[in-house]
Amino acid sequence: MSTKAKASKRIPRVGQGVARLDADEKVRGLAEYADDLQVPDAWYGYIVRSPVSHGRLRALTLDPDYDWSRIVVVTPDDIPGENIVDMMGRDMPFIAHDEIQYRGEPIALVAAPTRKQAREAAAHVRADIEELPPLLTLGEMIDRYKRDPSELHELCAQTIRKGDAERALEEAELVVEGEYRAGHQEQLYIEPQGMVAVPEKDGSVFIHGSMQCPYFINPELCVTLDLPPEKIRVKQSAVGGAFGGKEEFPTLLAGYCALLALKAKRPVKIIYDRHQDILYSTKRHPVWSRYRTGLDKDGTIRALCVEYVLDGGAYTTLSPVVMYRGILHAAMGYRCDHVWVDGYVFRTNTFPSGAFRGFGAPQAVWGLESHVDDLAKACGMTPHEFRLRNALREGDVTPTGGVLRHSVGSPAVLTQTVERSGFVEKLSRCSHGRVSDGKWYGIGMSFFAHGAGFTGDGEARFKAKVALDLEPGEDGWPVVLVRASSTEMGQGTFTILPQVAADGLCIDLNRVRNPYPDTKYVPNSGPTVASRTAMVVGSTVYGAAQKMKKQLEEYVTREFTGGQAVQLVDGQFLTADEKVAMTFEEAATHHFQHRGPLRVYDQFRLPDYLQWDQKNFVGDAYPSYSWGCNVAEVEVDPRTLEVNVLKVTGVYDIGKVLNPVLAKGQLEGGLVQALGYAVMEKIEIKDGLFDASRMQTYVIPTTLDIPEFDLDFVEFPYEFAVPGAKGVGEIPMNGLGPAIANAVEQATGVRMRELPITPETLFAAMTRGASGPLLRTGTA
Amino acid sequence: MSPVSTLKTFEDIDCTFPKTLQEALELMADEKTRGVPLAGGTDLMVQWESGALPMPERVINVKSIPELREISEADNEVVIGGSVTHMELRQSSAVRRAVPSLAEAAATIGGFQIQIMGTLAGSVANASPAGDLAPSLLITDGTVTLAGVRGEREVKLTEFWKGYREIDRQPDELIVRFRLPRLPEGHYESWRKLGARKAQAISKVMGSSRGRMKDGVVSCFKVALGSIAPTAVRLYDVEQWIVGQPIHDETLKEAEQRVADAVKPIGDIRSTAEYRKWVSGRLVRLFLEELAARSG
């Protein structure tokens, strides 16, 4: 079988905009989401919730007039292990048993044969609660913080100290101050939360449902159920969007289902409806930040002092890491020798805040990039001149003292966005709220980075693991299966990881599959969060693919070519003189017959020079950064103060772009979510609960609200994680809010300091008359 | 001991589908067969599900009754059946000619699914202050006809909404049709809705006007706003004041101020009282500017 290979030129799989591999099952409606799972004999679970925001649970009683014979009730006494959710702080009980910290906190669980019966039974559980005064809103929290922080319950705190920022502030020629706020944001994934727990005969529990992080659930349930890890199996079902909302929260749902299932001795399913999902799942942390910056008149930044304060809700959960990412982005992007950042998360008696695309960074960039426009103004510089003068470049030092050694897309993203958008010319056309016949026009920009992967030395310590399995596929032909715990939730994991594997092996993409992660089969590649999958897991899959390629080449050399070395190129093993020895399929099939299936592992590694001091927050805060710049153009209608975002221009460095179609989809989708955060999405606390608790009241953008996008990539591949991706999932969320606020200032003359910017908040700001045109009835 | 059933779901509702108006009226006449009239259900089903309204025992679905689905034109009016959908309103050339602002308003309600399900009578009977069709109905000075087995009754639309979610309907009556005087020659209508986004928004403030300019002054002006009071309202004082005035900067300012002074909106999840008050004046100003521009 030695025919001459036609064209032995390697076909790249990475960098191609191939169609999603999961498109077919999704457009045909074949994908099984949590509520589609057919689980025979499953009962439905329901959560009995506290009716008060803060209190002490004195007693729990079951209505004696209700028939409980076909109902299972779980209270803290039924928890085999610890009644603690094993997250950061370890301060949240699975089921409240003493102090209640928020309205809606679980006080018991029930399961019944039907959803209706479960709901009904929950209404017959009576709680005797002594009420205590609650703290409910960011506004009250900040009032207390300014008056006396000791009045608050601190969930966590961290500082960054570089140089002596207080002294540098005193010595600076100019000092500019500003405060910025933003409220909660709801993820509003299409598919609500849903989970099933199946008790198996051998005493183990099988968890199946909608989640981002299968391996978050295992260790937690070990603690709660008092089971060894091998007795807990977790599998992801198809996921209809997550955005961080299915990072830590599904662990709670899995626990509720598992506790009920073990007591009921049958499967238990919980599927939230939209109303429950909005009321009782995590949101983006509300933020308040205060900036004090020292400048020289020539535009040099001398000192940056930042307070970054988050509303954590009732318990610690993931708040420390959200705040860490927040403070690491709160002064990031600009040269400055003296940077002090103080980060705090305080408790309010509301549903615990949690993960949401950007994870603290959008809240930080919102304040910083609004503030930077004020800095430019104070020095008499334009927004782009000021940013260009101060932007970090390759070799520069970050606020934590890390050196930007490689893959630095700054200032490239900045200069290219300015040029593409025509920023300089358009800036001169802004209306500044001056009376004219038509609408007020404004243009604004923002410049930002996003740390790729876990914060600090998280990736170095975690060492993500993946495997590749070469085995016979359902059609008899060999397939390579990507074995990682990284999940597909709409963003494209099940396409890019096979692309990378095909590239590393140099075989056709249609020979690679990415099954839904199941902890029975996959090593722990970590949670699908922190814009880490393309960089960390992608490069590890690539490493595994290269190992498998080498093993197969050696196998063919040994078994077929009499020691003559071969190379696997585009699915064929070629000898040195470019003769085809055999195909990938032939070699793999031979391997199955004589040696069985083949599995290879690989593990993520980082360069040794990276250093991180977690206690003092000194060193390389991230292995690498993605970079971005946004320019927003807006039109404000002076008649109604409606803000219309006309166009968004953006250039991003996300390293090597693995799939340009999917990556652009991430940018556009993320920008639409950021648009909602900036001008629309408003959810507040009323009587201890989220007020906009339905899609009727929680308003997100529709297709008609989407502006014109002009988006592009500039590639600075991260060479230590071949093929060189950094991260694209979160960075689109970071910068649009401040770019819009800056554009609104250019349009109206008014600086908006709170998100979302709505006609109502603009009206309030303008009639307060502090800045900009005083707009009274009767003027236009 | 059997479970005390405290919870009702959609499956518990007894739903009847009468084929003719007569059959529906007979069902409504008898307390034993009477049910909540359902004409699309886009408002009611949401409120039943959320618990804002109790789940009913019985529902009479009137949406498919042929007599309620007609649109016809007479010399000086258009007659619209109660079960005409929002989609039919926005697509009907008869409605577009006779009450253009009503067709425009219907086009802004919900998405296509809601527009295909929801109906004129349903929206009117739901009597939400944010019901988008109300201002356009009010400015026509038209009527709504209710029917019972005893006969028909015609009520002026300006008197039909009695208060917050309250209409002048007897328990045995059904809304059968609307008679709306057509836009006279030389008159123009305006419509504007302010929502939190460009589609599928529930109004913060919305309104319609119908007017005419003759010899350089306003000769006729009717204006109604919604979402600023327990019901949509006509602004009679402002209407009276503007008639006979020319439209220029000074009268526009005065009109705007008079509107803002006249309305007493509340703040809720969709907007603030202050913004609603201010923007009410701005909308009426906008309508007058449009009237002047169109009248050349």
Interface residues (C-beta under 8 A of the other chain):
Chain A: D65 Y66 D67 K116 Q117 R119 E120 A121 A123 H124 H275 R639 T640 L641 E642 M680 D691 A692 R694 Q696 T697 V699 I700 P701 T702 T703 L704 D705 T758 P759 E760 F763 A764 T767 T777 G778 T779 A780
Chain B: M1 S2 P3 V4 S5 T6 L7 T9 V46 S50 L194 A196 R197 K198 A199 Q200 A201 I202 K204 K253 E254 E256 Q257 A260 I269 R270 S271 T272 E274 Y275 W278 V279 G281 R282 L283 R285 L286
